[in-house]
């Protein structure tokens, strides 16, 4: 079975960027009730210099923590990559991932992504063997992000769609994230059209235009 290759990235400069991006999105993250982590000594986004961010990151940087997470994810990915490729091929209209670059971090939200193929995974406060859930989640985001942008889908709707894909394909193995009650009508659209991602996302966009 064809698989999706995976590679890893983690270093101090990457962590500095992650902290800076989190601070830049501080208001949005707070408004949407996201939990996020920052280095000790940083409370909010007010007037902090990049040199100070780098110093605080360096003070906390422990290479061993990242290497343990890398090994655990790699082991889990070996058992999941074939299914992820199968899901990717099954979903009509999805972007085909040639590989996934996993950027390990100790800061920001639990996970995020950057097109075309980067998944940013927060390794803090989560046992290493459970990090694979976030890798799968962000990888699914990468597969459908071009359609999310095309139809200007609202944030919580895209999160619900990814959770529904995971819940269906992994037979409810993973707990779904909390979401506003109004977004659950997306479930009916998903049940009606999956695995046609074009129809699902277009249909969701008509009900929930991006706010």
C-alpha positions, -999 to 999 in steps of 0.1 A, spaced: 0 0 0 13 35 -9 21 56 22 26 93 29 62 100 39 69 121 70 98 142 81 104 164 111 116 199 120 124 214 153 149 241 164 152 273 183 144 295 154 113 276 146 102 280 182 108 317 181 86 320 150 59 300 167 59 322 197 58 354 176 29 340 155 10 331 187 14 366 200 3 381 167 -29 360 170 -33 366 207 -67 384 204 -82 359 179 -71 329 200 -85 344 232 -118 354 215 -123 318 202 -115 302 235 -83 285 224 -58 273 249 -22 281 240 12 281 256 39 307 257 74 306 273 76 315 310 79 352 313 55 361 285 20 370 295 6 387 264 15 403 231 24 438 244 57 452 231 79 422 235 110 422 214 122 392 193 155 391 212 135 385 245 115 358 228 146 341 217 162 342 251 132 328 268 129 300 242 166 292 246 162 290 284 135 263 280 148 244 250 155 207 257 164 187 226 156 154 242 119 164 246 115 169 209 134 137 200 111 116 222 81 131 205 96 125 171 102 88 178 67 83 191 50 100 162 72 82 136 62 49 152 25 57 152 27 71 116 40 38 103 7 23 114 -15 51 101 2 64 69 -14 37 47 -49 45 59 -42 83 55 -32 77 19 -64 57 14 -85 84 29 -67 110 7 -74 90 -24 -110 84 -14 -120 120 -8 -131 135 -41 -115 169 -46 -89 166 -19 -53 178 -23 -29 148 -26 -2 149 0 32 138 -13 47 141 22 40 157 56 65 179 74 58 178 111 71 209 129 73 201 166 68 229 191 61 235 228 41 266 222 9 280 207 -22 259 203 -23 221 202 -19 220 165 -21 240 133 -10 237 97 7 256 68 -1 246 32 10 228 12 23 201 36 33 213 71 16 202 103 26 221 135 22 199 166 24 211 202 42 184 222 36 200 256 13 184 282 4 155 259 18 120 263 39 112 232 19 82 222 -12 104 218 4 131 195 -6 111 164 -42 123 168 -30 159 161 -8 148 132 -38 131 116 -61 160 122 -37 186 108 -29 164 78 -66 162 70 -68 200 71 -40 201 45 -60 178 22 -90 201 21 -77 236 28 -78 246 -9 -116 239 -9 -120 257 25 -104 288 9 -123 284 -24 -157 285 -6 -146 308 23 -158 284 49 -161 296 85 -135 284 110 -156 262 132 -172 246 102 -139 235 88 -129 221 122 -161 201 124 -156 187 89 -122 174 98 -135 160 130 -162 142 111 -137 127 87 -116 114 115 -147 101 134 -159 82 103 -127 68 91 -113 59 125 -146 45 138 -149 70 167 -114 61 180 -107 97 188 -127 121 209 -140 150 189 -132 185 199 -157 209 215 -174 232 190 -203 257 191 -237 240 190 -247 259 158 -221 241 138 -235 206 143 -259 210 113 -227 203 93 -231 167 103 -261 162 81 -243 176 51 -213 154 57 -235 122 61 -252 131 28 -222 137 6 -191 121 21 -165 113 5 -173 141 -20 -154 170 -3 -165 195 -30 -202 190 -23 -197 189 15 -177 221 17 -197 239 -9 -229 229 10 -215 240 43 -204 273 29 -240 281 17 -254 276 52 -225 291 71 -207 318 51 -174 329 66 -180 354 94 
